[in-house]
Amino acid sequence: MRIPGVDKAKENLVKWAAREEWEEPHAEIYATHIEPVADIVDMSGDEIAALLGDSAVMLHFFITEDFFAARFGEEDELNLIDDYLKRRGWRETVSARRYLEALRDSHVSLYEIVDIDPGRSVTVRDLILGGEAVTVNEKLGSKSLARWDRVAARIVTVNGKEVFTGGILRFRHEASQELLSAFDELANRMIEKLREEAEEGSEDLPLELETVRRYIVRGLPCAPIFSEHWTVDTVMRMQAPPPEFRNSDDEAIVFCEVRFPIAGDEARLAAVLDGIEAFERVEGDEAHWAWLAPGSPFHRMDGDGGDPPAAEAEDTIRMTSLGDAALQSGALVLTVNSQKRAERGRDLLASRLGDLVGSPLISHRDPEQAMAEHAEQPDDELGIPPEEAARIIHAYFDEHFRRTLDEPLPILDGKTPRQAAATPEGRAQAIDWLKQMENTEHHRAAQQGEKPYDTAWIWRELGLEAPR
């Protein structure tokens, strides 16, 4: 929602902040946000801003709004917005003055997006203070945010409508959990100190965690806690080496092709392939075989890749795909995702196919090369209409998630989603897993211009209710 006169009022406020008497307070606020981060990451403020790139702009907005709301002086009698409204407020519209007053009195909290009306609003829950969900009028953010995103922001009420003030920091799920833990740790330390002081004065002082949280958020200058966690997390991720992707045999991911030139009769070669126990012809494709191994991917990652658990009935043993083989233009091509699998597949096929094939050639691409090549390929080269591509992706998700519901997951401490959802202590874990999965899917769909996969059936299947 655009409030008449607010953009111009903000410009005027920024100009007012540049006056000499406000230079020192502005620098003081900037230092409270940046210096702790600089000490942790061992970088200067300029180096941090250069590393953050475009993200530094949002951090700047966040810090600037904290300066607008901050109070200075021995008795907190000085505030930039108070000063501006007293001396120049007459030039602003009524709505703009109300907005500036609300910004002056605002506080930062951590919000979770629970629903989105694209182009109109977002509904959020306060993860620190709790309470009922609030619908915020937000045109731009409702298009870029996704369900279950977590953001540090200020919400103000103007003319009966809730709006974000503009300085919004989007947190990764893990970083937001660390932030919440930091708030609880601070609150518990305050409770302990206050109780000690109450005992010395023989006062009965009932304190609750929620009460102290509210005091920290609304009564203390706590915005630097949010910016510190966000900036440290962002800088650390930008400086971290790229993740090493590994397959279910704990081997580094390298996309490999083993190409055998066909030297004998192709029909006889196909018959030999049909006789290899580990290769299974793909239904509906006479020139394509899947290379399979017993045991689910999770079993192979947890163990040594040997036989699956004996407790599994023969007809329920899950299989892991190691690769696939296909007859292509006079060659048998085995495609796998590691150098070692390429070598194992080459030796297996060479030993069984004999003189039906010539000497194999192995080629490989690392994940970065494959991603770069995919990014350069025009979408229309795939030859699949967007609607059909979406249908294929959603059908894959249907199969994947139905299988996953009965797979042990590390994020659930080795329990399957069904097992986790069946116990009181596991339900919170299952809900958290679903929220993270759903959030990732919403961002994927937004980036590709698709409608996100509907996960409502998974919540129902597990007997869970999404927080509102």
C-alpha positions in Angstrom: 0.0 0.0 0.0 1.4 3.4 -1.0 0.8 6.0 1.6 0.5 9.5 0.1 3.6 11.6 0.7 5.7 9.0 2.5 8.4 8.6 -0.2 8.9 12.4 -0.3 8.9 12.5 3.5 11.6 9.8 3.6 13.8 11.8 1.2 13.4 14.9 3.3 14.3 13.0 6.5 17.5 11.6 4.9 18.5 15.2 4.0 17.8 16.3 7.5 19.9 13.4 8.9 22.9 14.9 6.9 22.9 18.0 9.1 26.0 18.5 11.2 24.3 18.0 14.5 23.2 14.5 13.5 26.5 13.2 12.0 27.9 11.9 15.3 24.7 10.1 16.4 24.4 8.6 12.9 28.0 7.3 13.1 27.3 5.9 16.5 24.4 3.8 15.3 26.3 2.6 12.2 29.2 1.5 14.5 26.8 -0.5 16.8 25.7 -2.5 13.7 29.0 -3.0 11.9 31.8 -3.0 14.4 30.8 -6.3 16.1 30.5 -8.0 12.7 33.8 -6.6 11.6 35.5 -8.1 14.7 33.9 -11.5 14.0 34.7 -11.8 10.3 38.0 -9.8 10.6 37.1 -7.3 7.8 36.5 -3.6 7.7 33.1 -2.0 7.1 34.1 -1.1 3.5 35.3 -4.7 2.9 32.0 -6.1 4.2 29.9 -3.7 2.0 32.0 -4.7 -1.1 31.6 -8.4 -0.4 27.8 -8.0 0.2 27.3 -6.2 -3.1 23.6 -5.5 -3.8 22.7 -7.0 -0.4 24.6 -4.1 1.3 21.8 -1.7 0.1 19.2 -3.5 2.2 21.5 -3.6 5.2 22.0 0.1 4.8 18.2 0.7 4.7 17.9 -1.5 7.9 20.6 0.5 9.8 19.2 3.8 8.6 15.7 3.0 9.9 17.3 2.1 13.2 18.9 5.5 13.3 15.5 7.1 12.6 14.0 5.3 15.5 16.9 5.6 17.9 17.0 8.0 20.9 20.0 9.9 22.1 20.9 12.1 25.1 21.2 11.5 28.8 17.5 10.9 29.1 16.8 9.7 25.6 15.2 13.0 24.8 16.7 13.4 21.3 15.3 11.7 18.2 15.9 12.6 14.5 12.2 12.3 13.6 11.1 14.4 16.5 13.5 17.1 15.5 12.5 17.0 11.9 8.7 17.1 12.6 9.1 19.9 15.1 11.0 22.1 12.7 9.8 21.0 9.2 6.8 18.7 9.8 4.4 21.4 8.6 5.5 20.6 5.0 4.4 17.0 5.1 1.0 15.5 4.5 -1.0 14.2 7.4 -0.5 10.6 6.4 3.3 11.1 6.0 3.5 12.6 9.5 1.6 9.7 10.9 4.0 7.3 9.1 7.1 9.1 10.4 5.7 9.0 14.0 4.9 5.3 13.6 8.5 4.7 12.3 9.9 6.6 15.3 8.0 4.3 17.7 8.5 1.1 15.8 10.5 -2.0 16.8 12.3 -4.8 14.8 11.1 -8.4 15.2 11.5 -11.7 13.3 8.5 -12.6 11.2 7.6 -15.8 9.4 5.6 -15.5 6.2 2.5 -17.8 6.6 0.5 -16.7 3.5 0.9 -14.5 0.5 -1.6 -12.7 -1.7 0.7 -11.8 -4.7 0.7 -8.2 -5.5 -1.4 -7.2 -2.5 -0.3 -8.5 0.9 1.6 -11.0 3.1 0.4 -12.6 6.4 3.1 -13.0 9.0 3.6 -14.4 12.5 6.0 -12.8 15.0 8.4 -15.6 16.0 9.7 -13.7 19.0 6.7 -12.0 20.5 4.1 -14.5 19.3 0.4 -13.5 19.1 -2.0 -13.7 16.2 -0.9 -13.5 12.5 -1.0 -10.1 10.9 -1.8 -9.2 7.3 0.6 -6.6 6.0 -0.2 -4.5 2.9 2.9 -5.1 0.7 2.9 -5.0 -3.1 6.5 -5.6 -4.0 7.4 -7.9 -1.1 4.4 -10.1 -1.8 5.9 -10.9 -5.2 9.5 -11.6 -4.1 8.9 -13.4 -0.8 7.8 -17.0 -0.4 5.8 -18.9 2.1 7.8 -19.7 5.3 10.5 -17.1 4.5 11.7 -15.5 7.7 12.5 -11.7 7.8 13.7 -9.1 10.2 11.5 -6.1 9.7 9.5 -3.2 11.2 5.7 -3.2 10.8 3.9 0.0 11.4 0.2 0.9 11.4 -0.9 3.9 9.4 -4.5 4.9 8.6 -5.6 1.5 10.0 -3.3 -0.5 7.7 -0.2 -2.5 8.6 2.8 -1.9 6.3 6.5 -2.8 6.3 8.8 0.2 6.7 11.2 -1.0 4.0 14.4 -2.2 5.6 13.9 -6.0 5.4 16.5 -8.7 6.0 15.6 -12.2 4.8 17.1 -14.9 7.0 18.1 -18.4 6.1 16.2 -20.9 8.2 19.3 -22.0 10.1 20.4 -18.4 10.8 16.9 -17.5 12.0 17.1 -20.4 14.5 20.4 -19.2 15.8 18.9 -15.7 16.2 16.0 -17.1 18.2 18.3 -19.0 20.4 20.4 -15.9 21.0 17.2 -14.0 22.1 16.3 -16.7 24.5 19.8 -16.9 25.9 19.7 -13.1 26.4 16.3 -13.2 28.0 17.3 -16.1 30.3 20.4 -14.1 31.4 18.2 -11.1 32.2 15.7 -13.2 34.2 18.6 -14.8 36.2 20.0 -11.3 37.0 16.7 -9.8 37.9 15.9 -12.7 40.2 19.2 -12.3 41.9 18.5 -8.6 42.5 15.0 -9.4 43.7 16.3 -12.0 46.2 18.8 -9.4 47.6 15.9 -7.0 48.1 13.5 -9.6 49.4 11.1 -8.9 46.6 8.9 -11.5 44.9 9.5 -10.9 41.2 7.5 -13.3 38.9 9.2 -13.3 35.5 8.3 -15.2 32.3 10.3 -15.7 29.2 7.7 -14.1 27.0 7.6 -10.9 29.2 11.3 -10.5 29.0 11.4 -11.1 25.2 8.8 -8.3 24.8 10.9 -6.0 27.0 14.0 -6.7 24.9 12.3 -6.1 21.6 10.2 -3.1 22.6 12.3 -1.6 25.3 15.9 -2.1 24.3 17.9 -1.0 21.2 18.1 -4.5 19.9 18.1 -4.0 16.1 21.9 -4.6 16.0 21.3 -8.2 17.2 19.3 -8.8 14.0 21.8 -7.2 11.7 24.8 -8.9 13.3 23.3 -12.4 12.8 22.2 -11.7 9.3 25.5 -10.0 8.2 27.8 -12.6 9.8 25.7 -15.5 8.2 25.8 -13.8 4.8 29.5 -13.0 4.9 30.4 -16.5 6.1 28.4 -18.1 3.3 29.9 -15.8 0.6 33.4 -16.7 1.9 32.8 -20.4 2.2 34.1 -22.7 -0.4 31.5 -24.3 -2.8 29.8 -27.3 -1.3 31.2 -30.7 -2.4 28.3 -32.7 -3.8 28.5 -36.5 -3.2 26.4 -39.4 -4.3 24.9 -42.2 -2.2 28.2 -44.1 -2.3 29.9 -41.0 -0.7 31.8 -40.3 -3.9 32.3 -36.8 -5.4 29.8 -35.9 -8.0 31.3 -35.9 -11.5 29.0 -36.4 -14.5 30.6 -39.2 -16.6 29.9 -40.9 -19.8 31.4 -44.3 -20.7 31.0 -44.8 -24.5 31.4 -48.3 -25.9 31.5 -48.4 -29.7 29.3 -51.3 -30.9 31.4 -54.0 -32.6 28.9 -56.8 -32.9 25.2 -57.4 -33.4 23.1 -54.8 -31.6 20.2 -57.2 -30.9 22.6 -59.7 -29.3 24.2 -56.9 -27.3 20.7 -55.9 -26.0 20.0 -59.5 -25.0 23.2 -59.7 -23.0 22.3 -56.5 -21.2 18.9 -58.0 -20.4 20.8 -60.9 -18.7 22.9 -58.7 -16.4 21.1 -58.7 -13.1 22.0 -55.1 -12.2 20.6 -53.7 -15.4 16.9 -53.4 -15.9 15.3 -52.4 -19.2 13.3 -49.2 -18.9 9.6 -49.9 -19.6 8.5 -48.4 -23.0 12.1 -47.8 -24.2 13.7 -50.7 -25.9 17.1 -49.0 -26.1 17.4 -47.9 -22.5 18.5 -49.7 -19.3 18.7 -48.6 -15.6 21.7 -49.6 -13.6 20.4 -50.4 -10.1 21.7 -51.5 -6.7 19.7 -52.9 -3.8 18.9 -50.6 -0.9 17.6 -47.1 -0.7 20.0 -44.1 -1.1 19.7 -43.4 2.6 20.6 -47.0 3.5 23.7 -46.8 1.2 24.7 -43.5 2.7 24.4 -44.8 6.3 26.1 -48.1 5.6 28.7 -49.6 3.3 26.6 -49.9 0.2 26.1 -53.6 0.9 22.9 -55.6 1.1 19.7 -53.9 2.4 18.4 -54.6 5.9 17.2 -58.2 6.3 14.0 -56.8 7.9 12.8 -55.6 4.5 10.6 -58.0 2.7 11.9 -59.1 -0.7 9.1 -57.3 -2.5 9.6 -54.0 -0.6 13.4 -53.7 -1.0 14.1 -50.2 -2.4 16.6 -49.7 -5.1 19.2 -47.0 -5.8 19.8 -45.9 -9.4 23.6 -45.9 -10.1 23.2 -44.7 -13.7 21.7 -45.6 -17.0 22.8 -47.2 -20.3 21.4 -46.4 -23.8 22.0 -47.4 -27.4 22.9 -44.2 -29.2 24.2 -43.9 -32.8 26.3 -47.0 -33.0 27.4 -46.9 -29.3 26.4 -48.1 -25.9 26.6 -45.1 -23.6 26.6 -45.5 -19.8 25.9 -42.3 -17.9 26.8 -42.1 -14.2 27.6 -39.4 -11.6 31.0 -40.3 -10.3 34.4 -41.3 -11.6 34.4 -44.5 -9.6 31.0 -45.6 -10.8 32.2 -44.9 -14.3 35.1 -47.3 -13.8 33.0 -49.9 -12.0 30.3 -49.8 -14.8 33.0 -49.9 -17.5 34.6 -53.0 -16.0 31.2 -54.7 -15.4 30.0 -54.1 -19.0 33.3 -54.9 -20.6 33.5 -58.3 -18.8 30.0 -59.3 -19.9 29.8 -57.8 -23.4 33.2 -59.0 -24.6 33.8 -58.6 -28.3 30.3 -57.1 -28.9 31.8 -53.7 -28.0 35.1 -52.0 -28.6 37.4 -50.2 -26.2 35.4 -47.7 -24.0 36.1 -44.0 -23.7 35.3 -42.1 -20.5 34.5 -38.4 -20.5 33.4 -36.3 -17.6 32.1 -32.9 -16.5 32.1 -31.4 -13.0 28.9 -29.9 -11.6 30.0 -26.4 -12.3 30.6 -27.1 -16.0 27.2 -28.9 -16.3 25.4 -26.0 -14.7 27.1 -23.5 -16.9 26.2 -25.4 -20.0 22.6 -25.8 -18.9 22.3 -22.1 -18.2 23.5 -21.3 -21.7 21.0 -23.6 -23.3 17.8 -21.8 -24.5 14.7 -23.2 -22.8 13.0 -23.8 -26.2 15.8 -26.2 -27.2 14.2 -28.7 -24.8 11.2 -28.9 -27.0 8.7 -29.3 -24.1 5.8 -26.8 -23.7 5.9 -25.1 -20.2 2.6 -26.8 -19.2 3.9 -30.2 -20.0 7.2 -29.5 -18.3 5.4 -28.5 -15.1 3.2 -31.6 -15.3 6.3 -33.8 -15.6 8.0 -32.0 -12.7 4.9 -32.3 -10.5 4.5 -36.0 -11.3 8.1 -36.5 -10.3 7.4 -34.7 -7.0 4.4 -36.9 -6.4 6.4 -40.1 -6.7 9.4 -38.6 -4.9 7.5 -37.4 -1.8 5.3 -40.5 -1.5 8.6 -42.5 -1.4 10.2 -40.0 1.0 7.4 -40.2 3.6 8.7 -43.7 4.4 12.5 -42.9 4.1 14.6 -42.1 7.2 15.8 -38.5 7.0 18.9 -37.1 8.8 16.9 -33.8 9.4 14.4 -35.9 11.4 17.2 -37.7 13.4 16.9 -40.8 11.2 13.1 -41.1 11.5 10.8 -41.3 8.6 8.3 -38.4 8.2 5.5 -40.7 9.2 7.4 -41.9 12.3 8.2 -38.3 13.3 4.7 -37.0 12.8 3.3 -39.8 15.0 5.0 -38.6 18.2 4.5 -35.3 20.1 8.3 -34.6 20.1 8.6 -35.5 16.4 5.7 -33.4 15.1 7.7 -30.1 15.5 10.6 -31.6 13.5 8.2 -32.9 10.8 6.5 -29.5 10.5 9.9 -27.7 10.3 11.0 -30.2 7.5 7.8 -29.6 5.6 8.1 -25.8 5.9 11.7 -25.8 4.7 10.9 -28.1 1.8 7.8 -26.0 0.8 9.8 -22.8 1.0 12.5 -24.2 -1.3 9.9 -25.2 -3.8 8.2 -21.8 -3.8 11.5 -20.1 -4.5 12.3 -22.7 -7.3 8.9 -22.2 -8.9 9.2 -18.4 -8.7 12.7 -18.4 -10.4 11.4 -20.6 -13.2 8.1 -18.8 -13.6 6.0 -21.8 -12.6 3.2 -22.5 -10.2 4.7 -24.2 -7.1 4.0 -27.8 -6.4 1.0 -28.2 -4.1 2.2 -29.9 -0.8 -1.2 -29.7 0.9 -1.6 -33.5 0.5 1.6 -34.2 2.4 0.4 -32.2 5.4 -2.9 -34.2 5.3 -1.1 -37.5 4.8 1.0 -36.9 8.0 -2.0 -35.6 10.0 -0.3 -32.2 10.4 -1.7 -28.7 10.3 0.4 -25.9 8.9 0.8 -23.0 11.3 -1.4 -20.0 10.5 
